[in-house]
Structures are given as structure tokens and as C-alpha cells.
């Protein structure tokens, strides 16, 4: 890729999003999930699970951030093979940020939920629920925004992208299945507390709902463009976005002038790119968009970055 001012600014923007989003995720893990003894999702949840499993044997372990780093190593390898190298590089940066911030953050100003033989005092239920809801929403916002803006929070983002590209499975559905398994194994089986398991699932459901609400990378959008420069717009969409277009000559009923209609189907995260192309050739183009339930035929899945 040619290095120019636009590319440099784009990388700086994405890098900033990665740092901010993953700092927030680390903050959520240390200050909201750990005090409530809840589990995060994805790679962080697996890291928590491994750490607590080792500690249950009486062995003292190192800080959680290092477990997060180790769990992400095989996931990163998968990303390099099945997703894009650029997305994987951003994922590596995300993991490094999470590792450093998680290890450097001071302990949460909240009390640790007492858990003895899997029993949680009933008076702590509201406290745990508050931390679960707050952590779920904040974590979902951080992950959703990162994905929507073409960056990563590492971990299952990489696996989710691989499955979305290869198997047409939504990121939210993929992460939810694995996260529920983490909640059951960690909360119910390892810690012997179904209450911890249930509150963890509540947090995970909220997290996934927020992610899917913000990040809808593989929903389909039909774009109809009416412009005198429709041919130029269609060629730019095909060349720059590798998206097919259908063009048709039309006549404006009000103006009576000839125009060209361009029809294309893109992923929802690509709509902004289409708008930029349109504005380049015609600031006065008339554009409509509509959701598309499904697409049959040749529709290439692109990585978000």
C-alpha cells in the first residue's frame, strides 16, 4: 500500500481507537468483573478461567494480563492465516495494550464478592448485578466501536472475523456460544456457583447485544444512486471496493433530464465508503439505502480492515 498522508492519518486514527477501546476493556475487567468474580468473554474470559483454575490448586500465579497475552498467541496465528494481515497487526497491538493496562491498573475500589463453597450472600446479588450490567455495556461499547471503525480488541474478534468471512456466521452468535461455555465451566463447575454463572451470562448477553447493535459488519445494504455521473461512480465502486454494480438509464419525472441509476449491494460498514465515492463525483446525487435480508450468488466477504 502506498504510503501517503491519508494512509498515515488513517493508521493513526485506528491506532488511537485500538488504544482507547482496549484500555476501556482492561478497565472493565479489573474494576467491574474481577471484584464480582464474573467472567469476561472471549480470550480474556479464557485467561481468567485458566488463572482461577491454577489458583484453585493452591499455586500462586502471575498477573492476569500475562494470561491474556498467552491465550492470544494461537488466535493471532489464525488471524494471520484467515483474516487480513492489517487486522491481525491491530489485534496484536490490542492484546499488548490489554496486557499492559491490566497489569498496571490498581485494584478496584469495590469490595470483592465473598464466595465460599460456591455460596454468594443474597445481599450481594444487587451489587453483582450492578457490576455485571455496567461491565457488559461498557465492554460492548468498546468492542462494538472498535469493530465498527475497522479495528480490533484482539482475542475472539479475530476468530469471529474469520468465521464471518468464511462461514457467514455472525460475530455476536459465535462469541455468545463460546462465552456461555466459559460461564458454565468457570462459574458453575470451577467455582461451584450457579449464581456467578447466571450473572456472567447476563453480562455476556448485554455485551453481545451492544456489540451487534453498534457493529453490523455483515448485514447487507442495497444502495441506489441517481446521478448524471453514474458511470464514474459505478466504476469507482467496482475498482476501489470490488463490489458489482448494475446501471440503468432513467429520466427524472420532475426535471425531464436523463440520469443514470446505479444499484449495488454492500456490507453495512462499507456504506460510508460509498458515500465518499458519490460525493467525489456528484454532490447533488440522490441516494437511497435499504436493508437486504440475504444475498444469493457471488458476494465476496471482505475483512473490515
Residue, then its C-alpha position, 0 to 999 in steps of 0.5 A: x500500500x502506498x504510503x501517503x498522508x491519508x494512509x498515515x492519518x488513517x493508521x493513526x486514527x485506528x491506532x488511537x481507537x485500538x488504544x482507547x477501546x482496549x484500555x476501556x476493556x482492561x478497565x472493565x475487567x479489573x474494576x467491574x468483573x474481577x471484584x464480582x468474580x464474573x467472567x469476561x468473554x472471549x480470550x480474556x474470559x479464557x485467561x481468567x478461567x485458566x488463572x482461577x483454575x491454577x489458583x484453585x490448586x493452591x499455586x500462586x500465579x502471575x498477573x492476569x494480563x500475562x494470561x491474556x497475552x498467552x491465550x492470544x498467541x494461537x488466535x493471532x496465528x489464525x488471524x494471520x492465516x484467515x483474516x487480513x494481515x492489517x487486522x491481525x497487526x491491530x489485534x496484536x497491538x490490542x492484546x499488548x495494550x490489554x496486557x499492559x493496562x491490566x497489569x498496571x491498573x490498581x485494584x478496584x475500589x469495590x469490595x470483592x464478592x465473598x464466595x465460599x463453597x460456591x455460596x454468594x450472600x443474597x445481599x450481594x446479588x444487587x451489587x453483582x448485578x450492578x457490576x455485571x450490567x455496567x461491565x457488559x455495556x461498557x465492554x460492548x461499547x468498546x468492542x462494538x466501536x472498535x469493530x465498527x471503525x475497522x479495528x480490533x480488541x484482539x482475542x475472539x474478534x479475530x476468530x469471529x472475523x474469520x468465521x464471518x468471512x468464511x462461514x457467514x456466521x455472525x460475530x455476536x452468535x459465535x462469541x455468545x456460544x463460546x462465552x456461555x461455555x466459559x460461564x458454565x465451566x468457570x462459574x458453575x463447575x470451577x467455582x461451584x456457583x450457579x449464581x456467578x454463572x447466571x450473572x456472567x451470562x447476563x453480562x455476556x448477553x448485554x455485551x453481545x447485544x451492544x456489540x451487534x447493535x453498534x457493529x453490523x459488519x455483515x448485514x447487507x445494504x442495497x444502495x441506489x444512486x441517481x446521478x448524471x455521473x453514474x458511470x464514474x461512480x459505478x466504476x469507482x465502486x467496482x475498482x476501489x471496493x470490488x463490489x458489482x454494480x448494475x446501471x440503468x438509464x432513467x429520466x427524472x419525472x420532475x426535471x425531464x433530464x436523463x440520469x443514470x441509476x446505479x444499484x449495488x449491494x454492500x456490507x453495512x460498514x462499507x456504506x460510508x465508503x460509498x458515500x465518499x465515492x458519490x460525493x467525489x463525483x456528484x454532490x447533488x446525487x440522490x441516494x437511497x439505502x435499504x436493508x437486504x435480508x440475504x444475498x444469493x450468488x457471488x458476494x465476496x466477504x471482505x475483512x473490515x480492515 
